[in-house]
């Protein structure tokens, strides 16, 4: 079988053989073509690689530039915020300075006005000093006497202190608004008891510079002089330095002074009695044991003697309160000479029941008056301006008693006094009824400030006592 016939070309059609090309030339051509193609590809590849590297480098640079730009932007924002804060502070300081400038100008004008006023006051004061030389002399006398009394006390000279105080009491009293509702005695006089014997008034009070029981006297209720120590020596069973709340009564031409003292054996407060032939004493206490001492109730204090409608003597006092018993006011009959309690048991008259009392009733004084028994008493914290005086009405000398009012009848009064307490009632030479009590000055409330002696007149409305605001 033969193969397909070759196509005829011009040469074959002419009867000749096809022409032959040199073999080496063809190979060389092919190699050149391949070489150029490879070089072109290499060029393209190299160009692409270089281009990619360049792009990557530019990208990295762009990223670095962006990061730097962002950092600079953040810093700029922080700087801007700080600048705004500084601007706000500066504006605030400017406002403050402007306000201070305005205020300073205003204060300067006020200062100029005050200076002018002060100059006028000084000028007036100079004329006043010149016209009130007597008052300045009184002040010098009072201060000098007080200084001498303090010096005497410092060296244990109680008699010298009493003498110094006695000599200047009138001068010192003249400086305390006498007759204007102020105190009537210029020195410490707590828990007072005032009695009248003939035309003379005697006052007794808790121990102070004047002694165990200090004593003063007056003939007009305005000017008081120091009498000294009414009780030079206390009972043998009692501790010295703590004798309180005296009460004095006249029985059968003899005067009996009741007082509270600390029992040396138990340390509790108890009540004793001392006697004297006259109101000035000296009172003598020869007792070997207390007259009243409710140890199971915390002790007894604040004795106050009185006579019932028949002239029988009684004693009212306060138990401190203990073992479930609140502070209580009691009453018990005395023997005719007043130096002992009569038979039977003491009767409770009063316990705290009103808010204003602060859980405390004490300092009793029983006043028989117009067929009634009025029980005056102190209540609340003695060492504060809340201390006050109330009243109850009793059916007899041993009760029962009731409180017709839900409030006190003597209270702190503005600039006049603070914390009144320790009531004692007496009549003057004209038959008018008075109440004596102690109180702080409003600017000096609380121990160790002095409790001064005050007096107020008492009237009755609807069968209840009314204490006048001013004497």
VEXDREN-2710 file (C-alpha; in Angstrom, 1 decimal):
% VEXDREN-2710
k/r/px/py/pz
1/UNK/0.0/0.0/0.0
2/UNK/1.5/3.3/-0.9
3/UNK/1.3/6.6/1.0
4/UNK/-0.6/9.6/-0.2
5/UNK/0.7/11.5/-3.0
6/UNK/2.7/14.6/-2.5
7/UNK/1.1/17.8/-3.6
8/UNK/2.5/19.3/-6.7
9/UNK/4.4/22.5/-6.5
10/UNK/5.6/24.8/-9.2
11/UNK/8.9/23.0/-9.1
12/UNK/7.4/19.6/-9.3
13/UNK/5.0/20.6/-11.9
14/UNK/8.0/21.6/-13.8
15/UNK/9.4/18.1/-13.3
16/UNK/12.2/19.0/-10.7
17/UNK/12.9/18.1/-7.1
18/UNK/12.0/20.6/-4.2
19/UNK/14.8/22.9/-3.1
20/UNK/16.8/22.1/0.0
21/UNK/17.5/24.8/3.0
22/UNK/20.6/24.8/5.0
23/UNK/19.9/22.9/8.3
24/UNK/22.3/25.0/10.6
25/UNK/20.7/28.2/9.6
26/UNK/17.3/27.1/10.7
27/UNK/18.5/26.0/14.1
28/UNK/20.4/29.3/14.6
29/UNK/17.2/31.2/13.8
30/UNK/15.2/29.2/16.2
31/UNK/17.8/29.7/18.9
32/UNK/17.8/33.4/18.4
33/UNK/14.1/33.6/18.5
34/UNK/14.1/31.6/21.8
35/UNK/16.8/33.8/23.2
36/UNK/15.0/37.0/22.5
37/UNK/11.8/35.5/23.9
38/UNK/13.7/34.6/27.1
39/UNK/15.3/37.9/27.3
40/UNK/11.9/39.6/26.9
41/UNK/10.4/37.4/29.5
42/UNK/13.4/38.1/31.9
43/UNK/13.0/41.8/31.3
44/UNK/9.4/41.6/32.0
45/UNK/10.0/39.5/35.1
46/UNK/12.7/41.8/36.3
47/UNK/10.6/44.8/35.7
48/UNK/7.7/43.3/37.6
49/UNK/9.9/42.3/40.5
50/UNK/11.4/45.8/40.7
51/UNK/8.0/47.3/40.4
52/UNK/6.6/45.2/43.2
53/UNK/9.6/46.0/45.4
54/UNK/9.1/49.6/44.7
55/UNK/5.4/49.5/45.5
56/UNK/6.1/47.6/48.7
57/UNK/8.7/50.2/49.7
58/UNK/6.3/53.0/49.0
59/UNK/3.6/51.2/51.0
60/UNK/5.8/50.8/54.0
61/UNK/6.8/54.4/53.8
62/UNK/3.2/55.5/53.4
63/UNK/2.2/53.4/56.5
64/UNK/5.1/54.9/58.5
65/UNK/4.0/58.4/57.4
66/UNK/0.4/57.6/58.3
67/UNK/1.5/56.4/61.8
68/UNK/3.6/59.5/62.3
69/UNK/0.7/61.6/61.1
70/UNK/-1.7/59.9/63.5
71/UNK/0.7/60.4/66.4
72/UNK/1.2/64.1/65.6
73/UNK/-2.6/64.4/65.3
74/UNK/-3.1/62.9/68.8
75/UNK/-0.4/65.1/70.2
76/UNK/-2.0/68.1/68.6
77/UNK/-5.4/67.1/70.0
78/UNK/-3.9/66.8/73.5
79/UNK/-2.2/70.1/73.2
80/UNK/-5.5/71.6/72.0
81/UNK/-7.3/70.1/75.0
82/UNK/-4.7/71.5/77.4
83/UNK/-4.8/74.8/75.7
84/UNK/-8.6/74.8/76.1
85/UNK/-8.3/73.9/79.8
86/UNK/-5.7/76.6/80.4
87/UNK/-8.0/79.0/78.6
88/UNK/-10.9/78.0/80.8
89/UNK/-8.8/78.4/84.0
90/UNK/-7.5/81.7/82.8
91/UNK/-11.1/82.8/82.1
92/UNK/-12.1/81.6/85.6
93/UNK/-9.2/83.3/87.3
94/UNK/-10.1/86.4/85.4
95/UNK/-13.6/86.2/86.7
96/UNK/-12.4/85.6/90.3
97/UNK/-10.0/88.5/90.0
98/UNK/-12.8/90.7/88.7
99/UNK/-15.1/89.6/91.6
100/UNK/-12.4/90.0/94.2
101/UNK/-11.6/93.4/92.8
102/UNK/-15.3/94.4/93.1
103/UNK/-15.5/92.9/96.6
104/UNK/-12.3/94.6/97.7
105/UNK/-13.6/97.9/96.5
106/UNK/-16.9/97.3/98.4
107/UNK/-15.0/96.2/101.5
108/UNK/-12.8/99.3/101.2
109/UNK/-15.8/101.5/101.2
110/UNK/-17.3/99.6/104.2
111/UNK/-13.9/99.9/106.0
112/UNK/-13.8/103.6/105.4
113/UNK/-17.4/103.9/106.8
114/UNK/-16.5/101.7/109.8
115/UNK/-13.4/103.7/110.5
116/UNK/-15.4/106.9/110.4
117/UNK/-18.0/105.3/112.8
118/UNK/-15.2/104.0/115.1
119/UNK/-13.6/107.4/115.3
120/UNK/-17.0/108.9/116.3
121/UNK/-17.5/106.1/118.9
122/UNK/-14.0/106.6/120.3
123/UNK/-14.7/110.3/120.6
124/UNK/-18.0/109.6/122.4
125/UNK/-16.3/107.0/124.6
126/UNK/-13.7/109.5/125.7
127/UNK/-16.5/111.9/126.8
128/UNK/-18.3/108.9/128.5
129/UNK/-15.2/107.8/130.4
130/UNK/-14.7/111.3/131.6
131/UNK/-18.3/111.5/132.8
132/UNK/-18.4/108.0/134.4
133/UNK/-15.3/108.0/136.5
134/UNK/-17.3/106.7/139.4
135/UNK/-18.3/103.5/137.5
136/UNK/-14.7/102.9/136.5
137/UNK/-13.8/103.2/140.1
138/UNK/-16.5/100.7/141.0
139/UNK/-15.0/98.3/138.5
140/UNK/-11.5/98.7/139.9
141/UNK/-12.9/98.0/143.4
142/UNK/-14.7/94.9/142.3
143/UNK/-11.8/93.4/140.3
144/UNK/-9.3/94.3/143.1
145/UNK/-11.4/92.5/145.7
146/UNK/-11.9/89.4/143.6
147/UNK/-8.2/89.2/143.0
148/UNK/-7.5/89.5/146.7
149/UNK/-10.1/86.7/147.4
150/UNK/-8.4/84.5/144.8
151/UNK/-5.0/85.1/146.3
152/UNK/-6.4/84.3/149.8
153/UNK/-8.0/81.0/148.5
154/UNK/-4.7/80.0/146.8
155/UNK/-2.9/80.1/150.2
156/UNK/-5.7/78.4/152.1
157/UNK/-7.0/81.6/153.8
158/UNK/-10.8/81.1/153.5
159/UNK/-11.5/83.7/156.1
160/UNK/-9.5/86.2/154.2
161/UNK/-11.3/85.3/151.0
162/UNK/-14.7/85.8/152.7
163/UNK/-13.6/89.2/154.0
164/UNK/-12.4/90.3/150.5
165/UNK/-15.6/89.1/148.9
166/UNK/-17.7/90.8/151.5
167/UNK/-16.0/94.1/151.1
168/UNK/-16.5/94.3/147.3
169/UNK/-19.8/92.4/146.8
170/UNK/-21.7/95.7/146.6
171/UNK/-19.3/97.1/144.0
172/UNK/-19.4/93.9/141.9
173/UNK/-23.2/93.7/142.1
174/UNK/-23.5/97.3/140.8
175/UNK/-21.9/96.1/137.6
176/UNK/-24.4/93.3/136.9
177/UNK/-27.6/95.1/136.0
178/UNK/-29.0/95.1/139.5
179/UNK/-32.8/95.8/139.4
180/UNK/-33.1/94.9/135.7
181/UNK/-33.8/91.2/136.1
182/UNK/-30.2/90.2/136.5
183/UNK/-28.6/88.4/139.5
184/UNK/-28.8/90.0/142.9
185/UNK/-25.6/88.5/144.2
186/UNK/-22.4/88.6/142.0
187/UNK/-20.8/85.4/143.1
188/UNK/-21.5/81.7/142.8
189/UNK/-24.6/80.8/144.9
190/UNK/-26.1/77.5/143.8
191/UNK/-29.1/75.7/145.3
192/UNK/-30.2/78.8/147.3
193/UNK/-32.6/78.8/150.3
194/UNK/-33.8/82.3/151.4
195/UNK/-35.7/82.9/154.7
196/UNK/-36.8/86.1/156.4
197/UNK/-36.2/86.7/160.1
198/UNK/-37.9/90.0/161.1
199/UNK/-36.7/92.6/158.6
200/UNK/-33.6/90.7/157.5
201/UNK/-33.3/88.2/154.7
202/UNK/-30.8/85.4/154.9
203/UNK/-29.6/83.3/152.0
204/UNK/-27.8/79.9/152.3
205/UNK/-26.2/78.0/149.4
206/UNK/-24.0/75.0/148.4
207/UNK/-20.4/75.2/149.5
208/UNK/-18.1/77.6/147.8
209/UNK/-15.3/79.9/148.7
210/UNK/-17.3/81.0/151.8
211/UNK/-17.2/77.5/153.3
212/UNK/-19.3/74.4/153.7
213/UNK/-22.6/76.3/153.6
214/UNK/-22.1/79.9/152.4
215/UNK/-24.4/82.5/153.9
216/UNK/-25.4/86.1/152.8
217/UNK/-27.9/88.6/154.1
218/UNK/-29.9/91.7/152.9
219/UNK/-32.4/94.1/154.2
220/UNK/-33.8/95.2/150.8
221/UNK/-33.4/92.1/148.5
222/UNK/-31.1/94.2/146.3
223/UNK/-27.9/94.6/148.2
224/UNK/-26.4/91.4/149.7
225/UNK/-23.4/91.1/151.9
226/UNK/-21.4/87.9/152.8
227/UNK/-21.9/86.5/156.3
228/UNK/-19.4/83.7/155.9
229/UNK/-19.6/80.0/156.6
230/UNK/-22.9/78.9/158.3
231/UNK/-21.6/75.4/159.0
232/UNK/-17.9/75.5/160.0
233/UNK/-17.8/71.8/160.7
234/UNK/-19.8/69.0/159.2
235/UNK/-20.9/65.7/160.7
236/UNK/-18.2/63.2/161.6
237/UNK/-19.7/60.6/159.2
238/UNK/-19.5/62.9/156.2
239/UNK/-16.7/63.7/153.8
240/UNK/-15.5/67.3/153.5
241/UNK/-15.8/69.4/150.4
242/UNK/-19.2/68.2/149.2
243/UNK/-22.0/69.9/151.1
244/UNK/-25.0/70.8/149.0
245/UNK/-28.5/72.3/148.8
246/UNK/-29.1/73.6/152.3
247/UNK/-32.6/74.3/153.7
248/UNK/-33.2/76.3/156.9
249/UNK/-36.3/76.5/159.1
250/UNK/-37.1/78.0/162.5
251/UNK/-38.6/75.7/165.1
252/UNK/-39.3/76.8/168.6
253/UNK/-36.8/79.7/168.5
254/UNK/-34.1/77.3/167.2
255/UNK/-32.9/77.2/163.6
256/UNK/-32.3/73.9/161.9
257/UNK/-30.1/73.7/158.8
258/UNK/-30.5/70.5/156.6
259/UNK/-27.9/69.7/154.1
260/UNK/-26.6/66.9/151.9
261/UNK/-23.2/65.4/152.2
262/UNK/-21.4/62.3/151.1
263/UNK/-21.4/59.4/153.5
264/UNK/-17.7/58.4/154.1
265/UNK/-18.6/54.8/154.5
266/UNK/-20.8/54.1/151.5
267/UNK/-19.9/57.0/149.2
268/UNK/-23.6/57.8/148.7
269/UNK/-25.2/61.2/149.3
270/UNK/-27.2/61.5/152.5
271/UNK/-29.0/64.2/154.5
272/UNK/-28.1/65.6/157.9
273/UNK/-29.3/68.3/160.3
274/UNK/-27.4/71.0/162.2
275/UNK/-28.8/73.5/164.8
276/UNK/-28.1/77.0/165.9
277/UNK/-29.7/79.6/168.2
278/UNK/-29.9/82.2/165.4
279/UNK/-30.1/82.3/161.6
280/UNK/-26.4/83.3/161.2
281/UNK/-25.2/80.2/163.1
282/UNK/-22.7/78.8/163.5
283/UNK/-24.8/75.7/163.0
284/UNK/-23.6/72.6/164.8
285/UNK/-24.1/68.9/163.7
286/UNK/-23.3/66.3/166.4
287/UNK/-25.0/63.4/164.5
288/UNK/-23.3/60.1/164.3
289/UNK/-25.4/58.9/161.3
290/UNK/-27.4/60.5/158.5
291/UNK/-30.9/61.7/159.1
292/UNK/-32.1/60.3/155.7
293/UNK/-30.1/58.0/153.5
294/UNK/-31.9/55.8/150.9
295/UNK/-28.9/53.7/149.9
296/UNK/-31.1/51.3/147.9
297/UNK/-32.3/54.2/145.8
298/UNK/-28.9/55.7/145.1
299/UNK/-28.8/58.1/148.1
300/UNK/-30.8/61.1/149.2
301/UNK/-30.2/64.8/148.5
302/UNK/-31.8/68.3/148.3
303/UNK/-33.5/68.5/151.7
304/UNK/-36.2/71.2/152.1
305/UNK/-38.1/71.7/155.4
306/UNK/-41.6/73.1/155.7
307/UNK/-44.5/73.4/158.1
308/UNK/-48.0/72.0/157.3
309/UNK/-51.2/74.0/157.9
310/UNK/-51.0/73.0/161.6
311/UNK/-47.4/74.0/162.2
312/UNK/-46.1/70.4/162.1
313/UNK/-42.6/70.2/160.5
314/UNK/-41.9/68.0/157.5
315/UNK/-38.9/67.4/155.3
316/UNK/-39.0/67.0/151.5
317/UNK/-36.1/65.6/149.5
318/UNK/-35.0/63.7/146.4
319/UNK/-33.7/60.2/146.0
320/UNK/-31.2/59.8/143.2
321/UNK/-32.9/56.8/141.6
322/UNK/-31.5/53.3/141.4
323/UNK/-32.6/49.6/141.2
324/UNK/-35.5/50.4/138.8
325/UNK/-36.7/53.5/140.8
326/UNK/-36.5/56.8/138.9
327/UNK/-35.4/60.0/140.7
328/UNK/-38.2/60.7/143.2
329/UNK/-39.3/63.5/145.5
330/UNK/-40.3/62.3/149.0
331/UNK/-41.8/63.7/152.1
332/UNK/-41.8/62.6/155.8
333/UNK/-42.9/64.1/159.1
334/UNK/-40.2/65.3/161.5
335/UNK/-40.1/65.4/165.3
336/UNK/-41.0/68.7/166.9
337/UNK/-37.3/69.8/167.2
338/UNK/-36.7/68.8/163.6
339/UNK/-33.6/66.7/164.3
340/UNK/-35.2/63.3/163.5
341/UNK/-37.9/61.8/161.3
342/UNK/-41.2/60.8/163.0
343/UNK/-42.7/57.3/162.8
344/UNK/-43.8/55.7/159.6
345/UNK/-42.3/55.6/156.1
346/UNK/-41.5/58.4/153.7
347/UNK/-44.2/59.0/151.0
348/UNK/-43.3/59.5/147.3
349/UNK/-44.7/62.8/146.0
350/UNK/-43.4/63.1/142.5
351/UNK/-41.5/61.3/139.7
352/UNK/-40.6/62.5/136.2
353/UNK/-43.5/62.2/133.7
354/UNK/-43.2/65.1/131.2
355/UNK/-40.8/65.4/128.3
356/UNK/-39.5/68.8/129.5
357/UNK/-38.3/67.2/132.7
358/UNK/-35.7/65.0/130.9
359/UNK/-36.2/62.1/133.3
360/UNK/-35.2/64.1/136.4
361/UNK/-37.1/65.8/139.2
362/UNK/-35.2/67.3/142.2
363/UNK/-34.7/70.4/144.4
364/UNK/-38.2/70.4/146.0
365/UNK/-39.8/73.2/147.9
366/UNK/-43.3/72.6/149.4
367/UNK/-45.3/75.8/149.9
368/UNK/-48.6/75.7/151.9
369/UNK/-50.6/78.6/150.5
370/UNK/-54.3/79.5/150.6
371/UNK/-55.4/76.0/151.6
372/UNK/-53.2/74.3/149.0
373/UNK/-49.8/72.6/149.0
374/UNK/-47.7/73.7/146.0
375/UNK/-44.6/71.6/145.2
376/UNK/-42.0/73.6/143.3
377/UNK/-39.2/71.5/141.8
378/UNK/-36.3/71.5/139.4
379/UNK/-36.1/69.2/136.4
380/UNK/-33.8/68.2/133.5
381/UNK/-30.0/68.5/133.3
382/UNK/-28.7/70.8/136.0
383/UNK/-25.6/71.5/133.9
384/UNK/-27.4/73.0/130.9
385/UNK/-29.8/75.7/129.8
386/UNK/-32.5/73.0/129.7
387/UNK/-32.8/73.1/133.5
388/UNK/-36.1/74.6/134.6
389/UNK/-38.6/74.9/137.4
390/UNK/-42.0/73.3/137.5
391/UNK/-44.9/73.1/140.0
392/UNK/-47.2/70.4/141.2
393/UNK/-50.3/70.6/143.5
394/UNK/-50.6/68.2/146.5
395/UNK/-53.6/67.4/148.7
396/UNK/-51.5/67.3/151.8
397/UNK/-47.9/67.4/153.1
398/UNK/-47.3/63.8/152.1
399/UNK/-49.4/63.9/148.9
400/UNK/-50.8/62.7/146.7
401/UNK/-49.5/65.3/144.2
402/UNK/-50.5/66.0/140.6
403/UNK/-49.1/68.2/137.8
404/UNK/-51.6/70.7/136.6
405/UNK/-49.3/71.9/133.8
406/UNK/-47.4/70.1/131.1
407/UNK/-44.7/72.7/131.0
408/UNK/-42.3/74.5/133.4
409/UNK/-43.1/77.9/135.0
410/UNK/-39.5/79.3/135.1
411/UNK/-37.3/78.8/132.1
412/UNK/-34.2/80.4/130.4
413/UNK/-34.9/84.0/129.5
414/UNK/-32.9/85.3/126.6
415/UNK/-30.0/87.5/127.7
416/UNK/-31.2/87.5/131.4
417/UNK/-30.5/84.0/132.6
418/UNK/-30.2/80.3/131.6
419/UNK/-31.0/77.0/133.3
420/UNK/-32.9/78.2/136.4
421/UNK/-33.3/75.7/139.3
422/UNK/-33.2/75.2/143.0
423/UNK/-36.4/77.1/144.0
424/UNK/-37.0/78.5/147.4
425/UNK/-40.0/80.7/148.3
426/UNK/-40.5/83.3/151.0
427/UNK/-42.5/86.4/151.8
428/UNK/-41.1/89.9/152.1
429/UNK/-41.9/92.4/154.8
430/UNK/-45.1/93.5/152.9
431/UNK/-46.4/90.0/152.6
432/UNK/-45.5/89.6/148.9
433/UNK/-44.4/86.2/147.8
434/UNK/-41.0/85.7/146.1
435/UNK/-39.1/82.8/144.6
436/UNK/-35.3/82.6/144.9
437/UNK/-33.4/80.3/142.5
438/UNK/-30.0/80.0/140.8
439/UNK/-29.3/80.3/137.1
440/UNK/-26.3/80.7/134.7
441/UNK/-25.6/83.8/132.8
442/UNK/-26.5/82.9/129.1
443/UNK/-22.9/83.5/128.0
444/UNK/-21.4/81.2/130.7
445/UNK/-23.6/78.0/131.0
446/UNK/-22.3/74.9/132.6
447/UNK/-19.7/74.0/135.3
448/UNK/-17.3/75.5/136.3
449/UNK/-19.1/78.7/135.6
450/UNK/-21.0/80.3/138.5
451/UNK/-24.7/79.8/139.2
452/UNK/-25.9/83.2/140.5
453/UNK/-28.8/84.1/142.7
454/UNK/-32.0/85.5/141.1
455/UNK/-35.3/86.7/142.6
456/UNK/-38.7/86.9/141.0
457/UNK/-42.1/87.9/142.5
458/UNK/-44.9/85.2/142.5
459/UNK/-48.6/85.8/142.0
460/UNK/-51.5/83.5/141.5
461/UNK/-53.9/83.1/138.6
462/UNK/-56.7/80.4/138.7
463/UNK/-55.1/79.0/141.9
464/UNK/-51.8/78.4/140.1
465/UNK/-48.6/80.3/140.8
466/UNK/-47.3/82.7/138.1
467/UNK/-43.6/83.8/138.3
468/UNK/-43.0/87.3/137.0
469/UNK/-40.5/87.7/134.2
470/UNK/-38.8/90.6/136.0
471/UNK/-38.6/91.5/139.6
END
